Amino acid sequence: MFRVEYQIGKGEKQVVPCEIDSCTVGKSPDNLIVLRGWAIGKKHATLEKRISGFYVIDHGSSCIKQY
């Protein structure tokens, strides 16, 4: 389990608990983290917790980033 903290602009910080080893981000309401904006895809990205660290898988490209 991990939690994601994010803030949009100068708005209030949001904290989202992810009770499994991955969660999705996008503008579709079935994502754990729902964002708005013309540049956000319906299933924009997946956040994954792995043994080697945290990964962001961008579904709009073939890019995988480790954090």
C-alpha positions in Angstrom: 0.0 0.0 0.0 1.1 3.6 -0.7 -0.5 7.0 -0.9 -0.3 9.7 -3.5 -0.3 13.3 -2.6 -1.0 15.9 -5.3 -2.1 19.5 -5.7 -3.6 21.2 -8.7 -2.5 24.8 -9.1 -2.9 26.7 -5.8 -5.7 24.4 -4.7 -5.9 22.2 -1.7 -3.6 19.1 -1.5 -5.3 15.8 -2.1 -4.2 12.5 -0.6 -5.3 9.3 -2.2 -4.5 5.9 -0.6 -3.7 3.1 -3.0 -4.3 -0.2 -1.3 -2.8 -2.3 -4.1 0.6 -2.1 -5.8 -0.7 0.1 -8.7 -3.3 2.8 -9.4 -4.4 4.6 -12.5 -4.5 8.3 -13.2 -6.7 10.0 -15.8 -9.9 11.9 -16.5 -12.2 8.8 -16.6 -14.2 8.4 -13.3 -13.0 4.8 -13.0 -9.4 5.9 -12.2 -8.3 6.1 -8.6 -6.9 9.6 -9.3 -9.2 11.7 -11.5 -7.7 14.8 -13.2 -9.2 17.2 -15.6 -7.7 19.0 -18.6 -7.4 18.8 -22.3 -3.9 17.2 -22.0 -5.1 14.4 -19.7 -6.1 11.1 -21.2 -8.9 8.9 -20.0 -6.3 6.4 -18.8 -3.3 8.7 -18.7 -0.9 6.8 -16.5 -0.4 4.0 -14.0 1.6 4.4 -10.8 3.3 1.2 -9.7 5.1 0.2 -6.6 7.8 -2.4 -7.3 10.6 -3.8 -5.2 13.1 -1.5 -7.0 11.0 1.6 -6.5 8.1 3.5 -7.8 7.3 3.7 -11.6 5.1 5.9 -13.7 3.9 4.2 -16.9 2.6 6.8 -19.3 -0.1 5.3 -21.5 0.3 8.1 -24.1 3.8 7.1 -24.9 6.2 4.2 -24.6 8.0 5.9 -21.7 8.4 4.2 -18.3 9.9 6.4 -15.5 11.4 5.2 -12.2 11.2 7.4 -9.1 
